[in-house]
Amino acid sequence: MNEFVETLLELKWHEPKSSYDVVIIGGGGHGLATAYYLATRYGITDIAVVEANYIGSGNSGRNTTIIRANYGIPESVRFYRHSLELYETLEEETGCWIMHSTKGLLWLAHTETAMRSERARCLLNTACGAETVMVTASEAKALCPQLDLSGGGRYPVVGASHHVGAASARHDRVVWAYAQGAMREGVHVLQNTRVNGLLREGDRITGVQTANGPISAGIVLSAVGGNVTTIANYADVRLPVRTHPLQAFVTNGYAQGLDKIVGDTELLCYVSQTARGQMLIGAEFDRQPSYSKQSTFDFLQTCSSKIGHVLPFLKNLRILRQWTGICDISADFSPIMGPTGADGLLVTTGWGTWGFKAIPAGGALMAELIATGKTPDMLKPFSLDRFASDHPLADQGSTGTR
Ligand SMILES: Cc1cc2nc3c(=O)[nH]c(=O)nc-3n(C[C@H](O)[C@H](O)[C@H](O)COP(=O)(O)OP(=O)(O)OC[C@H]3O[C@@H](n4cnc5c(N)ncnc54)[C@H](O)[C@@H]3O)c2cc1C
């Protein structure tokens, strides 16, 4: 049993003040991690994290928990590798058991074109310090004996890339670990407090308007997941972001155990096993932009049929639960972090369907930016102005299997 199992959470709640040095909108992983690193690394503790519902009620408590760094462009590989490393020491640092487990991730390829993409990914990952290697179909089968290499007779597996350091962690425990760490340093977390406007003095954003009254702030950071365009609109900022629903589901327990995370680069679906033994399955985001959290039978049917071709044992399991989150998808499928052009307002967004893995690095680097006023080198490529200067970070191929 893990040494952290018995530790109880200590969350200290406070009455809101009328003013803070930093106000962070959104008590998901990114908002809370930024508050945690501001407090623990830079001694900035006069912070309020303002959350419309309860902490982790957004995507940070709805995701499929996959942590990996096998991206397709150098800037992203370096960023996510940094996050992967911070995850590895997060239990030790916070004293919270986040159920972190390194499993390795197989990305299956069915065509020579997909094999070429995966070979290129392996070379790039290796050059940027993330361990990803090509494996033959039979080596993939040795790593994951449940695979049907014939792909149900329709999608034969030609080979795969194996991202050795891929991991998973319990999503809401990550949120709670950062919340507890931040609260211990004196950060105020205000639940059930929706931000419904921004305070302005001239061109500067000077705070937030909430359902419970105004709160002024030296700096405002928006970390609201799929709701970012609403907040940006309050400051007359237009972001290249659209909101799309993303669905997932779990089955009943599978006693034999699936050790690897398995994704399919062409069927665009993926599966891993939770600590409880359930199979956690997801696919691409819904094509139609929407704020709807309605789950659909169509998704269940398509996704379970696709994944069943390569892992036929799944066909014998029962679906227990299905849910949906709303995701902030940027035009180039990469995150946007930093200034917005509105003085006093920063943003961490574009986390789309892949931002759980980024919580530690996103939080640490946003904290550095707020504390020092300087954009850390690792963050620079992810600034909003990359769109105006025609330097997008297009990497859609790395986002499909979370
Ligand atoms: C089904 C699904 C599967 C996923 N799987 C993975 C995965 O395996 N790996 C991975 O890396 N990523 C995955 N993701 C993506 C990941 O969950 C998100 O990118 C990440 O959680 C975003 O964190 P966040 O803190 O930016 O946003 P959120 O966790 O959504 O937090 C934003 C918070 O802001 C609050 N809020 C919104 N509007 C306001 C307002 N006006 N005032 C105050 N508060 C407000 C919300 O209530 C919410 O709590 C998945 C997402 C989904 C939906």
The ligand as an SDF file (V2000), in Angstrom:
LIG
                    3D

 53 58  0  0  0  0  0  0  0  0999 V2000
  -13.2780   13.4850  -21.4920 C   0  0  0  0  0  0  0  0  0  0  0  0
  -11.9480   14.1940  -21.4010 C   0  0  0  0  0  0  0  0  0  0  0  0
  -10.7770   13.4370  -21.4560 C   0  0  0  0  0  0  0  0  0  0  0  0
   -9.5430   14.0690  -21.3670 C   0  0  0  0  0  0  0  0  0  0  0  0
   -8.4080   13.3010  -21.2940 N   0  0  0  0  0  0  0  0  0  0  0  0
   -7.1950   13.8820  -21.1330 C   0  0  0  0  0  0  0  0  0  0  0  0
   -6.0290   13.0720  -20.9620 C   0  0  0  0  0  0  0  0  0  0  0  0
   -6.1030   11.8450  -20.9220 O   0  0  0  0  0  0  0  0  0  0  0  0
   -4.8330   13.6960  -20.8410 N   0  0  0  0  0  0  0  0  0  0  0  0
   -4.7110   15.0690  -20.8730 C   0  0  0  0  0  0  0  0  0  0  0  0
   -3.5950   15.5680  -20.7810 O   0  0  0  0  0  0  0  0  0  0  0  0
   -5.8190   15.8580  -20.9720 N   0  0  0  0  0  0  0  0  0  0  0  0
   -7.0480   15.3010  -21.1010 C   0  0  0  0  0  0  0  0  0  0  0  0
   -8.1760   16.0820  -21.1940 N   0  0  0  0  0  0  0  0  0  0  0  0
   -8.0370   17.5490  -21.1850 C   0  0  0  0  0  0  0  0  0  0  0  0
   -7.8170   18.0900  -19.7870 C   0  0  0  0  0  0  0  0  0  0  0  0
   -8.7580   17.5370  -18.9010 O   0  0  0  0  0  0  0  0  0  0  0  0
   -7.9510   19.6150  -19.8050 C   0  0  0  0  0  0  0  0  0  0  0  0
   -7.1480   20.1650  -20.8320 O   0  0  0  0  0  0  0  0  0  0  0  0
   -7.4760   20.2130  -18.4720 C   0  0  0  0  0  0  0  0  0  0  0  0
   -8.1160   19.5840  -17.3950 O   0  0  0  0  0  0  0  0  0  0  0  0
   -7.7750   21.6990  -18.4660 C   0  0  0  0  0  0  0  0  0  0  0  0
   -7.5500   22.1890  -17.1650 O   0  0  0  0  0  0  0  0  0  0  0  0
   -7.9880   23.6810  -16.8240 P   0  0  0  0  0  0  0  0  0  0  0  0
   -7.5660   23.9280  -15.4350 O   0  0  0  0  0  0  0  0  0  0  0  0
   -7.4750   24.5940  -17.9090 O   0  0  0  0  0  0  0  0  0  0  0  0
   -9.5740   23.6890  -17.0040 O   0  0  0  0  0  0  0  0  0  0  0  0
  -10.7340   23.0510  -16.1090 P   0  0  0  0  0  0  0  0  0  0  0  0
  -10.2690   21.8710  -15.3590 O   0  0  0  0  0  0  0  0  0  0  0  0
  -11.8980   22.8820  -17.0290 O   0  0  0  0  0  0  0  0  0  0  0  0
  -11.0210   24.1720  -15.0300 O   0  0  0  0  0  0  0  0  0  0  0  0
  -11.6380   25.3910  -15.3680 C   0  0  0  0  0  0  0  0  0  0  0  0
  -12.4970   25.8100  -14.1850 C   0  0  0  0  0  0  0  0  0  0  0  0
  -12.9720   27.1250  -14.4270 O   0  0  0  0  0  0  0  0  0  0  0  0
  -14.2570   27.2280  -13.8740 C   0  0  0  0  0  0  0  0  0  0  0  0
  -14.9520   28.3540  -14.5140 N   0  0  0  0  0  0  0  0  0  0  0  0
  -15.4180   28.4460  -15.7810 C   0  0  0  0  0  0  0  0  0  0  0  0
  -15.9870   29.6370  -15.9970 N   0  0  0  0  0  0  0  0  0  0  0  0
  -15.8500   30.3350  -14.8340 C   0  0  0  0  0  0  0  0  0  0  0  0
  -16.2430   31.6330  -14.4290 C   0  0  0  0  0  0  0  0  0  0  0  0
  -16.8820   32.4770  -15.2580 N   0  0  0  0  0  0  0  0  0  0  0  0
  -15.9680   32.0190  -13.1650 N   0  0  0  0  0  0  0  0  0  0  0  0
  -15.3000   31.1960  -12.3090 C   0  0  0  0  0  0  0  0  0  0  0  0
  -14.9250   29.9550  -12.6470 N   0  0  0  0  0  0  0  0  0  0  0  0
  -15.1840   29.5250  -13.8980 C   0  0  0  0  0  0  0  0  0  0  0  0
  -14.9060   25.8860  -14.1730 C   0  0  0  0  0  0  0  0  0  0  0  0
  -15.9750   25.6100  -13.2940 O   0  0  0  0  0  0  0  0  0  0  0  0
  -13.7190   24.9360  -13.9940 C   0  0  0  0  0  0  0  0  0  0  0  0
  -13.6830   24.3490  -12.7100 O   0  0  0  0  0  0  0  0  0  0  0  0
   -9.4480   15.4830  -21.2720 C   0  0  0  0  0  0  0  0  0  0  0  0
  -10.6270   16.2440  -21.2320 C   0  0  0  0  0  0  0  0  0  0  0  0
  -11.8660   15.6050  -21.2750 C   0  0  0  0  0  0  0  0  0  0  0  0
  -13.1060   16.4240  -21.2150 C   0  0  0  0  0  0  0  0  0  0  0  0
  1  2  1  0
  2  3  1  0
  2 52  2  0
  3  4  2  0
  4  5  1  0
  4 50  1  0
  5  6  2  0
  6  7  1  0
  6 13  1  0
  7  8  2  0
  7  9  1  0
  9 10  1  0
 10 11  2  0
 10 12  1  0
 12 13  2  0
 13 14  1  0
 14 15  1  0
 14 50  1  0
 15 16  1  0
 16 17  1  0
 16 18  1  0
 18 19  1  0
 18 20  1  0
 20 21  1  0
 20 22  1  0
 22 23  1  0
 23 24  1  0
 24 25  2  0
 24 26  1  0
 24 27  1  0
 27 28  1  0
 28 29  2  0
 28 30  1  0
 28 31  1  0
 31 32  1  0
 32 33  1  0
 33 34  1  0
 33 48  1  0
 34 35  1  0
 35 36  1  0
 35 46  1  0
 36 37  1  0
 36 45  1  0
 37 38  2  0
 38 39  1  0
 39 40  1  0
 39 45  2  0
 40 41  1  0
 40 42  2  0
 42 43  1  0
 43 44  2  0
 44 45  1  0
 46 47  1  0
 46 48  1  0
 48 49  1  0
 50 51  2  0
 51 52  1  0
 52 53  1  0
M  END
$$$$
